[in-house]
Amino acid sequence: MFQLPRLKSPVLIAAVMLLCGCARTTSEGIPNLSEYGNQVQKDNHFNLDLRGNESHDRPAGTLVIWTPEYQGMNPFIQKMIDSTIANLVSRFESDYSTIKVIWEKYSDSHIYKRYSQEISSGLGPDVLLSHNFMISQLGKRGDIQNVKADFSGLRYTRKKLLKSLKVDGKLYAIPFIVNVQLLCFDKRKISTAPESLDKLVALSKSGISVAIGGNFLDKMWGLSGLKITSLNSEITSQAAFKDGLTRWIVSLKTMDLEPNLALFKNTAVMTEYFSKGKISIMNCTSIDLPLLREKIGSENLGVAPLPTINGQPATPRLTGASFVFNPFMSENQKNLAHRFVSFAVSTDQQQQIAINWNSILPVNTNSDFSNQLFPVYRDSEYSLANSFMLTSHEFEILAKKFNTIQTLFEDATSGLMDPDVASQDIVNQLSVKQ
């Protein structure tokens, strides 16, 4: 049965950046859970006899890293990601002059399939930057190496980030980029963000344009205010979950009827409207902030946590990207790969990356910022504390069922389907035994 992630509060909500539509091969600015999974789900099992052969020659001290290039992402954000990796590689090579890093980028529409095919012949990268969506499937296929508890990069890593990176109790990735939901507002239209959902709706009634965007999971932040705990029958009945989901869908549907409040599926379109002043308040994510500052000006962009619902903090969706290791590396390549990833998540490097973005939370708990100097981090820390992440089991279910669930949710919130019927169908999809 589909069990939902436990939050810091006693609330557990239903199910994850970087930072989801049907039947397409590229992302729409946000990674596509179903499309990513399909890259590796339909392949036959590889010939294990081929794996592990070092059939390709590499100069001693050479490390190969692959990262995804998101086809639907705004070019500005993709450039920020590429700059982050390029600068990281440059600093690493400066500190470790005997190691040469070969960095290669591939489209997110086929990088995972290519990775799985390459390692089957003893090729592929030593290190892959993977969206957290894919950790479960790659881990179960044996395409990535589990990370030992004594790995030096784990020493100061935020423990919450590790939850979704475990498969059958084993850790398979090291978190690198954190992407958490926030509320963005235009200071030229309002001076402070609404603290509650009721105040958000009231602002829309007063003439302030409001948008709520994203896919099914992106819009689940309001369930905490409806006392949803879990689909696990030992904690909360399916009937109780269905009732809460129905009420949240009805709330979204009702808000969508307000003349100045709209639901968006495509966050790229919503962001474009915001940048042109047609939207004054919207949900956003950490990774959006550099683009939004570029569009409307740093002095005009306000950032806050998502509004509370019935007095309960919202439960933002937490996503991100993590480093994984080729399981068939030689011992020498393994040492180089571990050295690079430990460097990437070290206190100094994570703090440097966070400062450059002025939005992304460092994965390293030793990175220190003044709340007064960096208010965005204060709000991001608050959102992180209340956020939800998916477990590997939940990822597996949603990778197979997401498009169906997304369609049910969209039909219900747009008035094309009865919310009660849609909620029951969604519960049925989430509860099917795999």
Secondary structure by P-SEA (a helix, b strand, c coil): cbbbbbccccccccccccccccccccccccccaaaaaacccccccccccccccccccccccbbbbbbbbbccccaaaaaaaaaaaaaaaaaaaaacccbbbbbbbbbcccaaaaaaaaaaacccccccccccccaaaaaaaccbbbbcccccccccccccccccccccccccccccbbbbbbbbbcccccccccccaaaaaaaaaacbbbbbbbcccccccccccccccccccccccaaaaaaaaaaaaaaaaaaaacccccccccaaaaaaaaaaccccbbbbcccaaaaaaaacccccbbbbccccccccccbbbbbbbbbbbcccccaaaaaaaaaaaaaaacaaaaaaaaaaacccccccccccccccccaaaaaaaaaaaabbbbcaaaaaaaaacaaaaaaaaaaaaaccccaaaaaaaaaaaaaccc
